[in-house]
Amino acid sequence: MSRHPMVITAYDPVWPEAFAVEAARIAAVCPVGTAVEHIGSTAVPGLAAKPVLDVLVGVAALEPEGAACVRALVANGYRYKPDFEAAMPDRRYLTRSTADGVRIANVHLVRRGDPMWRQTLAFRDALRQDPALRAGYEAAKRAALAAAPEDVHRYNDAKAPFIARALEALGVAPPRPEQR
């Protein structure tokens, strides 16, 4: 399987503005009542990140609202990746890239209030509020990148124990292995 080397860059204050544009793009085509949240490291001021926006889209139900949102996003330039549903059947995953193939956004569409929704937002909020947690996570990300510079799945697996411990400390159930 071909992989591209990943990079982690210093926090860029343009990321919230880029997210606002992406969120407006998503909200304009998805059903009324769709929630759009900035997640991942680009959503945490001061945290180094892979320079790709992570977007959590919350719908009332995967059918029909989620399916309608996926169709609308695909019609507006997003690429739907249904193969990821084998591991995570409660999530729809899409990406958006520039014309020359540079990834702009990863979109994770879930039912509002489901475990992935709650855990992802709890972890983001804790990282925003706790400098020690943020520093620890950045160290875990850099170690994961050093161990797997071209394999995003191994990179994510290497970060997973840190995230699980943080969620446990927050009183939020850690993600199931298939949610990583």
N, C-alpha and C positions, 0 to 999 in steps of 0.2 A: 504494500500500500504506500503510495507516494505521500510524503509529508513535506510541509514547508517549515523552515526554521521559525520558531516563535521568538518574539522579543518582548521584553518588559521595559517600559519607558517611565520616566518620571511623570507624576501627575500633571495633567494639562488642564488649566482652567477653562479651556474651550469645550471640554467634554459635556458639562451641563447644558451649554447652548446647543451643541450638536444633538444631544438627547432631546431637547425641546423641539427641534425640527423633526426628528425621527418620530417622536410621540405625536406630533400634530399630523404627520403623514399617515400614521397608523389610525389615529382616532377619526380622521376624515373618511376612512373607507370601511371601518369595522362597525358592527351594530351599535346602536345607542346603548349606553350603559357599560361599554367596554372600559376597563381600567388599564392604564398604561403606567408602569413604574420603571424607573431607572435602577438597574441592579448591577451586580458585578463590581469590579474594582474601579471602573471609570465613574461609578456613582459615589465614590468615597473620597472627599477632598483629602489630599496629602498622600494617598496610597498609589504607589507605582502600579502600572497595569499593562496588559496587552492592549494596544490602542484600537480596540474594537468595542463598540457599545453593546452592552447586554441589556435587553429589554424584556420585562415580564409583562405579558398581556393577560389580563384576567377577564374571563367571560362567565356568564351565569351557568352555562353548560357547554360541554364540547359539541353537543348536537342540540339544536341547529346553529346556535350562535357561533361556536368555535369554527365549525365548518364554513359558515358564511364569511367569517373573518379571514380564514385561510384562503378561500377563493378570491376574496377582494385583495388581499396582500399579494398573491401570485399575479393577479391582473395588473398590479402596480409595481412590479419589478422585484418582488421577493421570490426566493427559491424555496419551495417546500421540500423537506427531507423526511418523507414518511418512514424510511428505513430505521430511524431512531425510535419509532414507536414500539418496536419489538422489545426494547429494554425499558422504555418508559411509556406505557400505553396511555397514561393520563396527561401527556404533554404532546403538543404539536410544535415542531421545531422548524424555523425558517431562517434564512440568511438573506442579507442584501449586500451586494458588492458593487464597486465602481465598474465602469465599462472595461477597464483593463484588469479586472479580477481582484482588486484589493478589497478585502472584507470590510464593510462599514458597520454591520450590525448582526447580532445573533438575537433572534426573537423566540422566546419561550412562551407559548400560549397554553394556559392552564385554566382550570375552573377556579374562580375567585374563592378564597377560603380553604382550598385543599391543602394538604401538607406541604407541597412544594411552595405554594404561595406564602404560607405562614413562615416556613423555615427560611426562605430566601430573604424575605423582608426583615425578619428578626436579625439575621446575620448582617445584612447591610446596615441596619440601624445601629447595631452594637459596634460595628467597625467605625461608623461615623462618630460615635460617642466616646469610644475607649481607645486612647492613643497606644496603650500597651498591647491591646488586642490587635490593633492595626499594624503595629511594628512586628508583632509575632507572625501575623498572616503574611506580611510582605516577605519576611525571612523564609517562611514555608514555601511561598510562591517561587522565590529565587532558587531555593534548593530543588524544588520540583522541576524547574526549568533546566537547571544544570544536569539533572538526572535524565531528562527526556526532552531535549531541545527541539525535536521534530515530531513528537507524538503527543497530540493533545489529550488522548485518552490516558496515557501513562502519566502525563502532567496532572490531569485532574485526579487520577487515582492517588498520586503522591500527596496532593493537598487534602484529600478527603479526611484523613484522621484528625488533622487540625480543625477542620470545619465541624466534624462530629463532636469533638471535645468542646468546642465553643458553643455549639447548640445545646449540648447537655448542660453546660454551665448556665446557659440562659433559660433552662427549663423547657426547651423546645426539643421534641423528639428528633434525633439525628436522621438524616436521609437514609432511606433504604439503599443498598448497594446499587440498584438500578437507577437511582435518582442522581447519581454523581455525574 
